[in-house]
Amino acid sequence: MKPLDRRRFLTRSVAALGAGGVGAAVGSMAAPDALASPAAKPASTGEALTPGLGVRVPFDGPHQAGILTPHQDQAAFVALDSIAPTRGALIDALVALSGEARTLTQGDRFSVPRIDDPPPDSGILGDVNLPDSLTVTIAFGASLFDDRYGFSGLRPRYLTAMPAFANDELDPLRTGGDVLVQICAGQRDTVVHTYRELMRAVSGALVVRWTIDGFQSAQRGPSPKNSRRNLFAFRDGTANPDVTDAEMMNRLVWVGRGAGEPDWAVGGTYQVARTIRMHIEFWDRVGLLEQEQMIGRDRVTGAPLGGTNEYQDPAYELDPKGERIPLNAHIRLANPRTDATANERILRRGYNYHRGIDEAGDLDQGLMFIAFNQNPTRQFATIQNRLTPEPMVDYITPVGGGYFFAPPGTRGASDWVGSGLA
């Protein structure tokens, strides 16, 4: 059986076994012998001994997973360029990408015949690919809607190449791409395995343009509700919109009808990806008081300056001259908390990254900034331009990334992400 045929067969098999309900939230691993749960029947090679490996996130649903899904600890972002010679070849690759992602996210047990053929799976997870809360989110760049494949009339309204904002130093080799694949899971080996299997599925049609690995800092409290820290040691994500508020998500994240968008885009969202290098050595020589004034928060507790806990309202109206929280502090510029700026908020889902050292021997560390928004012109770009005068620009340099559009979710095993383009 050809690898692509095998994957399509497995996709149908998983669906038949009831491997997660469409539109459900996060579920646990199903218990049939073909996909045994860690609690009921540990895998023969023992992978299930690590907690969380049996957690499954449904692939199908009205929206793609990996957007509202709680942050997993590990991630990879892979920007791809299409070398498919025809529209049909590209669609075949996108079908294969979704099919492979669906299979991997739902769990997969396979056997390897003892013959001298390439195995159907890399095998780095053993003989059972447990789901490990894996999500694969697929998004398209503006370049996919050029004149190569006849998609130009279907381009989402606000999808453009990401502009270079003030203080950006974008490297063309780390910027743009026809397709962005976001892979998130609990364990690093799950992410690496997924990366390999997805690239196998699209070989000859999509090639890697740039890629970066991400990780979340550990949950160190004091409460499970506290945000985790970025590599500047400050808590990140405190003021994120509430993903359980459906009305808010419809207003800030999801593309709706009547907004001038093509029909196929309804239910999708714009994804902003920004590789932001943090100049760690420089930052670490700055006094703590100055660091906190640049951010606007206490480094230990995450509370707004003058406050006592992370989620306190900074009450800017009580500090109109910026005597407590400077007027150019990051939190104040990013989210002024006014009625006029309420619809400019974005849903952030960033990850730390570490890429070793650069040619000069300096640490290449930073933030893979990810944001989902309904309209990047109204939301992300407005915020980014407002941040231009913040003093933190001396300690960060955006070097790559891009604007992408994440289509709505899939409707079942026969559907694929972006099928509205066909």
WOUR-V775903 format. One record per residue. N is the residue number from 1. PHI is phi in whole degrees, -180 to 180 (NA if undefined). BURIAL is I if it has 16 or more other ideal C-beta (glycine too) atoms within 10 Angstrom, else O. D_LAST is the distance of its C-alpha to the last C-alpha in Angstrom with 1 decimal. Layout:
((N:PHI:BURIAL:D_LAST) (N:PHI:BURIAL:D_LAST))
This chain:
((1:NA:O:26.6) (2:-66:O:24.1) (3:-55:I:23.3) (4:-65:I:19.6) (5:-64:O:20.6) (6:-61:O:23.3) (7:-66:I:21.1) (8:-65:I:18.8) (9:-63:O:22.1) (10:-64:I:23.6) (11:-59:I:20.7) (12:-65:O:21.3) (13:-65:I:25.0) (14:-62:I:25.0) (15:-61:I:23.2) (16:-66:O:25.8) (17:-81:O:28.6) (18:76:O:27.7) (19:-83:I:27.1) (20:106:I:26.8) (21:-78:O:25.8) (22:-63:O:22.6) (23:80:O:23.4) (24:-72:O:26.8) (25:-83:O:28.4) (26:-101:O:30.0) (27:-120:I:31.5) (28:-99:O:33.7) (29:-62:I:33.1) (30:-67:I:33.1) (31:-104:O:36.2) (32:-58:O:35.5) (33:-55:O:37.1) (34:-65:O:33.8) (35:-140:I:33.0) (36:-70:I:36.5) (37:-75:I:37.1) (38:-59:I:39.5) (39:-73:O:42.1) (40:-85:O:42.1) (41:-156:O:41.8) (42:-58:O:41.7) (43:-63:I:39.8) (44:-62:O:42.0) (45:-101:O:41.8) (46:86:O:42.5) (47:-59:I:39.4) (48:-70:I:39.6) (49:-70:O:42.9) (50:-81:O:41.2) (51:-59:O:40.6) (52:91:I:37.1) (53:-68:I:35.3) (54:-88:I:34.6) (55:-76:I:32.8) (56:-116:I:29.2) (57:-111:I:26.5) (58:-58:I:23.7) (59:-81:I:20.3) (60:-86:I:18.5) (61:158:I:19.3) (62:-63:O:18.4) (63:-128:I:18.7) (64:-68:I:18.4) (65:-70:I:21.8) (66:89:I:23.8) (67:-111:I:23.9) (68:-91:I:26.5) (69:-57:I:27.6) (70:-54:O:31.2) (71:-53:I:31.6) (72:-83:I:32.0) (73:-79:I:34.6) (74:-125:I:32.6) (75:-154:I:29.4) (76:-144:I:27.7) (77:-122:I:25.2) (78:-126:I:23.3) (79:-94:I:21.5) (80:-121:I:19.5) (81:-111:I:18.6) (82:-86:I:16.1) (83:-117:O:17.9) (84:-61:I:15.1) (85:-75:O:16.0) (86:-139:O:12.7) (87:-60:O:9.0) (88:-61:O:9.0) (89:-67:O:11.8) (90:-66:I:10.3) (91:-62:I:7.5) (92:-58:I:10.5) (93:-67:I:12.5) (94:-68:I:10.6) (95:-62:I:10.7) (96:-64:I:14.3) (97:-61:I:15.1) (98:-66:I:14.3) (99:-62:I:16.1) (100:-66:I:19.0) (101:-62:I:19.3) (102:-61:I:19.5) (103:-62:I:22.1) (104:-67:I:24.2) (105:-70:I:24.3) (106:-97:I:25.5) (107:100:I:28.1) (108:-154:I:28.5) (109:-107:I:31.6) (110:-140:O:31.7) (111:-117:O:34.4) (112:-113:O:35.1) (113:-64:O:36.7) (114:-83:O:39.8) (115:-130:O:38.8) (116:-86:O:38.3) (117:-119:O:34.5) (118:-59:O:32.4) (119:-66:O:32.1) (120:-74:I:28.7) (121:-148:I:29.2) (122:-61:O:31.3) (123:81:O:33.7) (124:-72:O:34.8) (125:-101:I:34.6) (126:93:I:36.6) (127:-93:O:35.5) (128:-132:I:33.8) (129:-92:I:31.0) (130:-70:I:32.0) (131:-69:I:29.4) (132:56:I:31.8) (133:56:I:29.8) (134:-66:I:27.0) (135:-129:I:23.9) (136:-126:I:20.9) (137:-112:I:19.1) (138:-114:I:16.0) (139:-137:I:15.6) (140:-116:I:14.2) (141:-89:I:16.6) (142:-61:I:16.9) (143:-65:I:17.0) (144:-70:I:13.3) (145:-103:I:12.8) (146:-79:O:15.3) (147:-93:O:15.1) (148:-72:I:14.1) (149:-122:I:10.4) (150:78:O:10.0) (151:-97:I:9.0) (152:-58:O:12.6) (153:-77:O:12.3) (154:-108:I:10.3) (155:-63:I:12.9) (156:-56:I:14.9) (157:-56:O:18.2) (158:-105:I:20.6) (159:-85:I:18.7) (160:-134:I:20.9) (161:-64:O:22.7) (162:-66:I:25.4) (163:-72:O:28.6) (164:-88:O:31.9) (165:-81:O:34.1) (166:-55:O:37.9) (167:80:O:39.2) (168:-76:I:35.9) (169:-133:O:36.3) (170:-74:I:32.7) (171:-90:O:32.5) (172:-56:O:29.6) (173:-77:O:29.4) (174:-121:I:28.9) (175:-133:I:26.6) (176:83:I:22.9) (177:132:I:20.0) (178:-74:I:16.3) (179:-138:I:16.0) (180:-116:I:18.8) (181:-112:I:19.6) (182:-104:I:22.4) (183:-114:I:24.4) (184:-132:I:27.3) (185:-160:I:29.9) (186:-76:I:33.6) (187:-119:I:34.7) (188:-64:O:34.3) (189:-67:O:34.0) (190:-64:I:31.0) (191:-64:I:29.2) (192:-63:I:30.2) (193:-61:I:29.3) (194:-62:I:25.8) (195:-54:I:25.3) (196:-63:O:26.5) (197:-70:I:24.4) (198:-67:I:21.1) (199:-67:I:22.0) (200:-63:I:22.8) (201:-68:I:19.4) (202:-110:I:17.6) (203:-56:O:20.6) (204:91:O:20.0) (205:-122:I:16.7) (206:-127:I:17.6) (207:-124:O:21.2) (208:-72:O:23.3) (209:-96:I:24.2) (210:-155:I:26.4) (211:-152:I:27.3) (212:-152:I:29.9) (213:-94:I:31.4) (214:-133:I:32.5) (215:-148:I:35.0) (216:-98:I:36.6) (217:-65:I:40.3) (218:-65:O:42.1) (219:-79:O:42.9) (220:-109:O:46.5) (221:77:O:47.3) (222:-74:O:49.7) (223:-122:O:47.3) (224:-60:O:44.0) (225:-82:O:42.7) (226:-66:I:43.6) (227:-69:I:40.9) (228:-83:I:40.8) (229:-100:I:42.0) (230:-90:I:40.5) (231:-82:I:42.3) (232:-89:I:44.5) (233:80:O:45.8) (234:-98:I:44.7) (235:-68:I:42.8) (236:-126:I:39.2) (237:104:O:37.0) (238:-57:I:39.8) (239:-96:I:38.5) (240:-62:O:34.9) (241:-61:I:33.6) (242:-77:O:34.0) (243:-71:I:30.8) (244:-87:O:32.2) (245:-91:O:32.5) (246:-61:O:29.4) (247:-62:O:30.5) (248:-66:O:30.9) (249:-65:I:27.5) (250:-67:O:25.9) (251:-88:O:28.0) (252:-112:I:27.6) (253:-116:I:24.4) (254:-85:I:21.6) (255:-75:I:19.6) (256:-111:O:20.5) (257:-76:O:19.9) (258:80:O:21.9) (259:-107:O:21.8) (260:79:O:19.9) (261:-94:I:16.7) (262:-62:O:13.2) (263:-57:O:12.6) (264:-67:I:9.9) (265:-86:I:12.7) (266:-62:I:15.4) (267:96:I:17.1) (268:-94:I:16.3) (269:-157:I:19.0) (270:-86:I:20.0) (271:-112:I:21.6) (272:-102:I:24.5) (273:-119:I:25.8) (274:-134:I:29.3) (275:-86:I:31.5) (276:-111:I:34.9) (277:-78:I:37.9) (278:-102:I:41.0) (279:-85:O:44.3) (280:-62:I:46.0) (281:-61:O:49.4) (282:-66:O:49.8) (283:-60:I:48.8) (284:-69:O:51.2) (285:-97:O:54.2) (286:-91:O:53.6) (287:-62:O:55.9) (288:-62:O:54.5) (289:-60:O:55.5) (290:-66:O:53.6) (291:-58:I:50.5) (292:-65:I:50.7) (293:-70:I:51.2) (294:-67:I:48.2) (295:-82:I:46.0) (296:98:I:47.9) (297:-137:I:48.3) (298:-71:I:50.9) (299:-68:I:49.7) (300:-78:O:51.1) (301:-88:O:50.3) (302:83:I:47.3) (303:-71:I:49.1) (304:-59:I:49.0) (305:-53:I:52.2) (306:94:O:55.1) (307:-100:I:53.3) (308:-125:O:53.7) (309:-143:O:50.3) (310:-59:I:46.8) (311:-97:O:45.3) (312:-67:O:48.0) (313:-68:O:47.1) (314:-68:I:48.3) (315:50:O:49.9) (316:-61:I:49.5) (317:-63:O:51.3) (318:-90:O:54.4) (319:-136:I:54.2) (320:-64:O:53.5) (321:-97:O:55.2) (322:73:O:53.4) (323:-76:O:56.6) (324:-99:I:55.1) (325:-117:I:51.4) (326:-52:I:51.3) (327:-63:O:49.3) (328:-104:I:47.2) (329:-65:I:46.6) (330:-56:I:43.0) (331:-67:I:42.7) (332:-76:I:44.1) (333:-76:I:41.9) (334:-67:I:38.6) (335:-143:I:39.3) (336:-65:I:42.1) (337:60:O:41.8) (338:-117:O:42.2) (339:-62:O:40.7) (340:-69:O:39.4) (341:-106:O:37.4) (342:-61:O:36.3) (343:-87:O:32.7) (344:-97:I:32.5) (345:-66:I:32.6) (346:-127:I:29.9) (347:-99:I:29.2) (348:-91:I:30.4) (349:-148:I:29.7) (350:-82:I:31.4) (351:-137:I:33.0) (352:-70:I:36.0) (353:-139:I:35.8) (354:-141:O:38.4) (355:-118:O:38.0) (356:80:O:41.6) (357:-123:O:43.4) (358:-92:O:42.6) (359:-64:O:44.6) (360:-89:O:47.4) (361:86:O:47.8) (362:-88:O:46.5) (363:-63:I:44.4) (364:-103:I:40.6) (365:-128:I:39.8) (366:169:I:38.0) (367:-125:I:35.2) (368:-88:I:31.5) (369:-76:I:30.9) (370:-126:I:27.7) (371:-138:I:27.1) (372:-112:I:24.5) (373:-153:I:24.7) (374:-75:I:23.2) (375:-153:I:24.0) (376:-65:I:25.3) (377:-71:O:27.2) (378:-71:O:29.2) (379:-107:I:29.6) (380:-58:I:29.5) (381:-63:I:30.5) (382:-62:I:33.2) (383:-64:I:34.7) (384:-62:I:34.5) (385:-67:O:36.4) (386:-67:I:38.9) (387:-82:I:39.6) (388:-51:O:40.6) (389:-85:O:44.3) (390:-66:I:44.5) (391:-66:O:47.0) (392:-67:I:44.7) (393:-62:O:42.8) (394:-72:O:45.7) (395:-118:I:44.7) (396:-137:I:40.9) (397:-141:I:38.6) (398:-68:I:34.8) (399:-120:I:33.8) (400:-172:I:30.0) (401:116:I:26.7) (402:168:I:24.1) (403:-95:I:21.9) (404:-141:I:18.6) (405:-121:I:16.2) (406:-92:I:15.9) (407:-63:I:13.0) (408:-62:I:14.3) (409:-73:I:15.2) (410:-95:I:13.9) (411:-103:O:15.1) (412:151:O:16.4) (413:-63:I:16.5) (414:-89:O:13.5) (415:-100:I:11.2) (416:-146:I:10.3) (417:-65:I:10.7) (418:96:I:7.9) (419:-62:I:5.6) (420:-65:I:5.5) (421:-79:I:3.8) (422:-74:O:0.0))
